[in-house]
Amino acid sequence: MPTTDSRTSPRPDEDYGSLARAAALRTIGRLQSGYQRDVPAAVAAVARLRREAGRDPYASPSSWGLDDLADLSELREEKQREQDEQQEGREDARDVSAAARRRSEEREEREAQAVHLAVTLWALHQQSLRDEGMHRRGWPLGRAVRRLAHGKSGTAGRPSAHAPDGTDGDANGQQAVSARRQSDPVEEASESVRKRFVRLGTSSDYEILSERLRQFVLLLRAARIPLDYGLLAQQLFLWQDEFRREDIRRAWGREFHLVYARETADGQQGETADTTPEDSAGDWNLFHDDGAD
């Protein structure tokens, strides 16, 4: 699994994971609609990706030639061509600086890890679901977990048949609820799901984080709750940098505590939150109160 050179702090001109996000979105954007339409090539590609969930990119020969790594490589080449055009006639610093080459290699390794994990988790999440895509923008990890913790399924305010703690859900299965009802009090969230989320947030290395994310994805698939995998890829890229890991933990805690307002029965207006991070009591401490790992 990747390691970060503690002597190399992030530079202000780094792309902050935008390439990882773009690569994940390119792969999923191409495959998700094809999978839902049962296009044989897309179904086969998703099956290959699903079998690689939790494995290192490039380490296993079975991962060679997968769509996610190919898309990442293509985006790198496109970016390099743009940079070459901009720097034409000037000396390329990477050719003379060992430190710059090392930073570039570390960044590329983090990108590959992040894209591969995000896309293979999406393939696992999408398995056997044809009527809707499990990648959806505006559904960050914390939001999806909070919905799971309240025993709900999908995105439209429908309770699941059984809440995570084993109690029965709402038998009425209502299709739409008010914004306040949609965002149930965080204090009423399932303690077992919350503790599992805390354990994910306190993961000590990337391998542990990968396995705990995989467990959550299986729960989200069962509840048909989507996830924003472009954002997840970018967050996974940043998580691997020890100087930014705490920022990602804060983001996950903040996402868990935000109240998402004006959500309709089709779940399309969920990106707006009616609280700010400062209003979200306890979001900074979500991953520090249990000390679990």
N, C-alpha and C positions, 0 to 999 in steps of 0.2 A: 504494500500500500504506500501511497506517496508520503513523503516527509518534506518539511519545509526548513530551509536553512535559516536558523534563528538570526543569523547575521544580516539577512537580506530583508529589510523592511519594504513595504509596498511603496512604489513610486507613484507620484500624482498623475503621471501620464499613462498609467496602465488602464486597460479597458474595463476593469472591474467586473469581468465575467460576461461582458456583452457578447463575445464570440461564442461562449458556451451556450448562452441563452438562444442565440440565433441558430446554432447548429441543432439544438434539441427541437426548436420550433419548426425548422425546415424538415427534419425527419418525420416528426409526428404529424405535421400539417399534410405531408404527402401520403402517409400511411393510414391515418385515422379514417378519412372518408372512404378510402378503398376498402379497408377492413369492414366498415359498416355496410358497404355495398356488396360484400362478399367477393371482391375481386381476388382471384386465386393468387396472383403475385403478391398482393398486400397481405393476404392471410398467411402465406408462407413466410414472408419477411417478419411479420409480427411474431410468428411461432419461433423463428430463429432468435429473435431478440429476447423473447420471454425465457428461453432456455439459458440465456447468458446472465439473467438477473443475479446480482450478487457476486459476479466474477470480475476479475481484473480485465480491463481492456488490453488487448494484444497478448496477454499472458497465455491464453488458450488458443490454439490454432482454430478452434471452432468459431472464434470471434472475428477472425480475419475476413474482411470483405463485408462486414455488416453495414447496414445503411447509415447508422449513426456515426460511425468512425469515418466512413467515406464522405459524408456531408461535412463533418468537421474539417477534414483534410481539404476539401474543395473551398470552404470558406477561408481557410488559412491562405490558400494559394491566391484567392481573389484579393484578400487584404494585402498580401505581399506585393502583388502586381500594382496595386494602388500606391503603396509606399514607394516602390521602385520608380514609378512615374513621378512622384513628388520629389524624390531625392536624386533624380537623374543629374549626373554631372557632379554630385557631391560624394564624399567618402562615406561609406556605410559604417557606422560605429560598431556594428556587430562583428565586422571583420577584424577589428583591432582591439576589442575589449573582451577579455575573458569573463569579466563580471557580467557584461551585457549578454553574452552567450549563455551563461549559467542562468540568468534570470529568464531568458527566453525558453530554455529547456524546462525549467521548473514550471513556468506558466503553461506550456503546452502539455505537460504531464497532468497538471491540475485540471486543465480543460478536458482532456480525454477522460479522466476519472469522473468528472462531473456530468458530462454529456452521456457517457455510457450508463452510469447509474440511473440518471433521470429517465432516459429513453427505455431502458430495459424494465424499469419499474412501471412506466406507463404501459408497456406491452403486457406486463403481468396484470395490471389494473384493468386493461381493456378486454382481457380474455373472455370470450363467449358473450360479450355485450355488443349487440349490433344496433340497437335502437337509439343509442346516444353515445357521444364521445366522452371518455373519462378525462381527457385533457380539456380544461376550460379556463380561459383567462379570468382573472378576478377571484380565483379560489386558491389563495395561498394555503400553506400547510396548516398554520394555526387555525384558520377559519374552518377548514375541512375537519380537523380533529375536534374542534368545539361542537360542530354539528353532530359528529359521531358520539360525542360524550353526552349529548342530550337525547340520544336514542332515535334520531331522525334519519330518514333516507332521502336520497336524491337532493334536489335543490329547491323544491317548491313548497316547503313547509309540511311535507307528509311525514308523520311519525313512522318509524319502522315497526315491524310486527312485534319486535321485542327490544326493549331498551338494553344498553350494554350491561346493566347490572342485573339483568334477568327478569325485570318487571315487565308487564305487558304494556305495549304502547297504546295510543289512543285508537280505540276501535272505529271511530268515525272516519279516520283517514282524510281529514279535511284538506282541501287543495290549496287554500291560501289563508294567511294569517296576517295580523298587523305587524308593523316593524318591531314593536316592543315584544310581542309574542314570538316573532320569528327569532329574535335574539334573546333566548331565555337567559335568566340570571346565571352568571358564571358559577355562582355558589351552588347551583343545582346540578352542575355537570357531574357525570359519573366519576366517582373517586378513582375507580380502577383505570378508566381511560386517562384521567388526568395524571395519575402516577406513571402510567406507561409513557405518556408524553414527556413527563419530567425526566424519566430514564433516557428517552431519546435525546433530549436537550443536554444531558450531562454525559453523553458518550465521550469516551476519552480518546478514541482514535477512529479513523475513517471506516475501518472494517466493522467495528461495533455499530457505528452510525448506520452503515449500509444495511446490516441485518435488522436493526430496529425499524428502519424505514420500510423495509420489505414486509415486516409484520403488520405495520400500520396500513400499507397499501392493500393487503389481503382483507383487512377489516373494512376499508373504504370501498373495496370492490363489492363485498357482500352487502353493504348499505347503499351502493350505487351513488356514492358521493364523489364528485370530481375533484381534480387537483390541477393547479396551474404548473405544468411541468417545465415551461420555459423559465418561469421564476425560480422553480426548485433547482434547475440546472445552474443558474447564476448563483444561487445561495450556496449550493454545494461547492462550486468553484471557490467562493470566498471563504467558506468554512475551513478549507484546507490550509489557509493562511492563518497562522496562529495570531497574527496582529489584527485579524478581522473576525475571528471566530466568535468573540463576545458580541459583535454587532449582529451576527446572524441569530444568536440565541435571543438577543433582545427583540429582533424582528419577529421570531416565532412566538415569543411571549406576547408581544404587542398584538399580533394577528389573532391570537387566542382570545384576548380580552376586548377587542373592538366590537362595537355593536353595529351590525350591518343593517342599514335602514332601507326603506322603500323597496323591499323585495316583493315581486309579484309572484303569481302562481307559477310562471314559467322560469323564475329564478334569474331573469336577465338583468335586473337592476341592482345586483348585489355588490357592486364595487364601491358604493358610497357608504361611508361609516359616519355615524352621528356622534362619535367621540373622537378625541385626539389621543395620541400616546400619553400626554400629560394627564388626561382625564381617566386613564385606565388604571385603576388602583391595583397595585401589586404586579403589573406586567413585568417589571424589571426583575422581580424576585421569583418568577415561576420556576426557574431551573436551579434555584439555590436553597429552597426550603426543605427539601428532602435529603439532599446529599447523596442521592442514589447514583449508581453507575452500573 
